[in-house]
Amino acid sequence: MSTTSPSPPVSAATYDRAEAVKQFDNTKLGVKGLIDSGIKTIPSFFVHPPETLSDLNSRSQSNIPTVDLSAISSSRATVVDNIRRAASTVGFFQVINHGIPPELLHRTLAAMKSFHEQPPEQRSQVYRREMGRGVSYISNVDLFQSKAASWRDTLQVRLGPVAADREEVPEVCREEVLEWDKEVVRVGEVLLGLLSEGLGLGAERFRELVEGRVMVGHYYPFCPQPDLTVGLNSHADPGALTVLLQDHVGGLQVRTKEGWVDVKPVPGALVINIGDLLQIISNEEYKSADHRVLANSSGEPRVSVAVFLNPSNREKIFGPLSELTSAEKPALYRNFTFNEFMTRFFKKELDGKSLTNFFRI
């Protein structure tokens, strides 16, 4: 962690946070632009409150489960059980031997890094807060709602059910994004099948949950004061399942009963986590988990690529599956449309407060 002293507090009479955030957003250069400018202290709106900062060094030495998918053909029941146990306890696990070529893993991360390290005038061309054309480059999706910003930038691409126009995806990462999507669909269908079987349901029960997909390519530049901010605030993902590819730098943590646990990079692995929607429809047989990313104190940027798997029909009604409810275990959540669910998510900041509470009976 950095030992850099925080900059002197700015007088409330002279500091207009809303204006400072607006000016930052208007540059269209993100956090990368701040680092390129040579700053040594972070802007005040990135500084998190003491209750957040005091918890950053709190961590357990436990490990996140790792599941070998190559065993599906010979020991499917064992793989199903391993995934079921991880999904019903930690809500996070890593998978190895998933069939994605190592070369594509490297190319995908390198392409995302290349996008974020383009000349400012190139990446700023797609800087926008609306997803009307399916592609947007932003810093902090909740920049204008959060109490404190996080030290990262993001390229967001809609992949399904209606994908962004191919020509809208930046050329520097276009082929890799489209190729990555195909592989994530394949792996996602396998994982959702195994998760469905773990609940005693047919392997096809969750097939629709892979149809709505959004990719985010996060870029976490070096932070000169990593003890004053975070890379990504504590939150649980709203959708069904998240498939994450992270590089070797590290910084991702998940909250467990034992405390915050590092999700240490495993070469060639994918990080999988349960989202709030899957927690709800499984009637809490599976658990979503709060996770965060520490601000990057490394001399090199951290890059990750996450694809959120969701249903495609936003007007469809969701709630605990009837097969998983009974007089002995009644439904824990009310029914809702997926559109209502996601609208509620984007109205709140990434503050660690569970989205599921809004729908609990």
Steps between C-alpha positions, in 0.01 A plus 500: 500500500609854433647716772423819310331753725154610393471844351377770741123503540329741266273755662135413454447864409734477201458138386201419282500120472226486239689745281830314548336171395339667200832652388672162533229326298509770233867432429397156367846376599418300811737411781763414238495866400570605859801271519626617161485858628754410767289549813651395833185540714154377408207742460285534811196331347699175478573496875282246682360541853696373802267203554589370153872573523542346845374166364738476202770302680252257652540166328491128564749244369227266375497392137225519239404152369647391165301260282653292220248486214698232315353249746145550369516203262634254758362635829210732419326443834816604685534819295133583557547451874818711511329787319184467710701524822694805379184673374309434823777620733756746362311591182837516319719236339764469230486252212795348320519279189195679359606452138578862409841512328768667717596713202150654491516574872820697445374673185175608665678662794761658271233642269311654792823650632571639152162670488555680830853600404409652164564872448234699692330632189432144381349350813302818577304449175287236677486672841130518583269413787215359291512160334281601203751370249607210717855621569616748761826598666451653844662544838269373777149400393373660823723809485214744556321288766791380714635667811854436372631396160717192441837492325416326170374546144271267306418407141147356491364300204151355462528145362143367514217450437556785252873550465665835441568575135830337409642827368424675830735268690844670499718344233793454737305232691213412263602150391596396853172626651291309246709184532491523879121526496469168313719324755318651797165384360636146470651494850201684646257240367711223654517673837131590511418138414715377788350757737149393397583135560636597842146611590351174381369657179561412137820626339297720261303683772727807503577510130327837447728664757786516249306692233537852640870588523702812575878509504705744705872544450637662815830686511653581840799734457765548767358706787736740680292480821347150510429526872247779434280339234396168342509358149141373523271553795344208685191367321324186381432452128130533414468239224508122490867412456825687434792357304820692574844486344759679715868560437788418735502829696232408756288715727160328479353401836179326608329532838460169682399401853870511589545850356634634172681238293739567211391338173855422400564480126536141382669472158244405236204506740168679476340652809127421532259664740134466579285808440200628693251369243625143536486534879135603471381241249680225695316623812839552665632153433776692322652816644622814330802655669630850561832560331733792438829592335774682689657807344801399295833567672691298241730663247293347220128536427253228591267381222192279528218400267163403647192377316169519687255225404133595520161410353416674174130573562489803728122479540497139617396435860767357729497378858582182694442194280190304593705178503711646782222626726270308732301535820820412687707748298274781374611756244735759652447759225209652310466481123621782275589573139867496409457857379386609848790310652768667286339845527527472877866397473598802291321738737731402784871551534746211531494527876493145627129522586324197363266543206319186614361680806269704274323181390499299821159402636 
